[in-house]
């Protein structure tokens, strides 16, 4: 592991530790640097501010594991990975959701679900007798990623009381056949 990655991971752990006790908008670069015994200059060599570090944490702790779940056959498992991560990091995610960092969480979730849904749409498109335009694929994946993100944010804001499986099942029920119908309908209109 490179020294840069080691430093980034140390900064990430420091921020996560601080977020257990402080809202993100009350955490300064100095607090993060002091927590992991580096200088502010070292922090700024890697990140512009604590919000960029927060975005990096979300990107690096979940995305690698999701790559194999961007298909029609196992997208739900990918959804459960994100649900599990959220629950395991409950305090940090709730803290982020209820602060100025919410935008970073929303962007991360939308980007994550867009990636997963793009893989699902590619799988669906392979079996069709016509070509689906890339613009239509993007439009559909982005639309549904915002819907799934909304479900996640509702779950987080309600204290994560609902069972993760129930959320995944509801999302699956809403998506079941819907993407295929939209793609087929767009071909009829063309």
N, C-alpha and C positions, 0 to 999 in steps of 0.2 A: 504494500500500500504506500502511495506517495506521501511525502510529508505534508503536501497541501491538503490531501484528503484526510489525513490524520488530524490536522488542525481544524478543518471544516467539521469533522465529526465531534471533536472536543467542544467547539463552539455550539454545535447543535445540542449536545448533551447539556451544556451549561444553560442554554435558553430553555430547554424542556424542564430542567430542574427549577429554574426561576419561575416558569409559568405555572408550576404547581402551587405557588404562593402569591403570585402577582399577576394582575392583568397585563397583557402584552403592551398596552399603551403606557404602562408605568415602568417598563423595563428599558433601561438605557444600554447603549453600546458599552459604556464603562462597566455596568453591572455584569454583562455577559463576559467581557474580557477579564474582569477581576475574578469571576467565578471559575474560570478555567486557567487562570494565572498566565494570561498573555497580555500584551499591550493593546491599546486601542488601535494603534497603527497596524498591528497584526490582523485585528478584526477587519479593518478597512482594506487590507490586501485581498480579502476574500469576499466581502459583502459590503454593500452600500449602507445598509441599516438592518435593524432586527427583523423587519418585515421581509426583506429579501432572504435573510437566513431562514425565517419561518417557511417561506416558499420552497427553499432548498430542502428543508427537512421533509416536507410533504412529498416532494418529487423523489427523493432518494430513499425514503423508507417504504414506499409502496410500489412504485412503478416497475422496478426490476421483476418483482414477483408476478406482476400482471401480464407481462408480455405473452405468456403461453395461454392466456384466457381471453384472447381477442378473436373468438370464433363463435359460430352459431352453436356448436356442441357444448361449449363450457363457459360461456360468458357469465352465467349465474354464479359460478365459483369465483370469478373475478370480482363480481359485485360483493360476494361474501367476504373476500379478502379486505376490501375497503371498509365494509361494515365492522369486521373484526378489528382492524387497525384503529378505527374511530373509537370503538368501545374500549380497547386496550389503552388508548391515549385519551380517555374521556375528558379529564380535566383540561388538558391542553386544547382539545378540539372545542369544548364548550367555551373555554376562555377566548379562543380565537373567534368563535362564532359571535360572541357577545362583545366584541371589541372592534377597533379599527382594522384589525387583521382579517376580518370576515371576508373581505374582497379576495385575499390570497387563498383562503380555503375554498371559496366559490370557484375561483379560476382554476385551482388545482382539480377540484371535483369535475368541473365541466370538461377540462382537457382530458382527464382520465377516462371519463365515460364516453367522450367523443372518440377516443382511440379504440376503446373496446367495441363500440357500436360500428365504427368503420370496418373493423374486422368481421363483425357479424354481417354487415351489408355486403361485403366482398363475398362471403360464403353464400349468401342468398343469391347474389347476382350470377354466380357461376352456373347455377342450375336453370337460369332463364334462357328463353329462346331469342332474347333481344339484349342489346347492350344498354346498360344503365349509365347515363351521363354522370361524370364525376361531380358536377355541380349538384345534381339531385342527391347523390350519395352523401355529400357534405351537408346539404340542407337537412336531410332526414337525420343523420347522426347528430348534428348540432341541436336540432329541435328536441330530440329525445334525451340528449345528455342534460339539457336544462331541466327537463321534467324530472329526471332521476335525481339531479342535484337538489331540486326543490324538495323531494321526498327526504333526502338526507338531512337537509337543513331543518325541516320540520321535525324530524326524529331527534336531532341534536337539541333543538330549542325546547322540545317537550321533555327533556331530561333522559332521553334514550330508554324510555320505559318499555316500549314495544319490542317484542322479540325480533332479532335480526332475521330469522328465517321468515317470519310473517312479512317483513318489509320486502325481502327478496322475492317471496311468492307473489306479493301484490304487484311488484314491478314486472315480474315475468308474465302475470296474467294480463296486464295492460299492454305489454309488447307482443304477446303471443299472436302471431299472424298479422299484426298491424303494419309492421315495416314492409312485409311482402305485399300487402294490399295497396299501400301507398305507392310502392315502386311499380306495381302492375297498373295501377290507375294512371300514373304519370305517363306510361307507355301508350295507354289508350287515348290520352289527350293529345299526344304528339302527332 
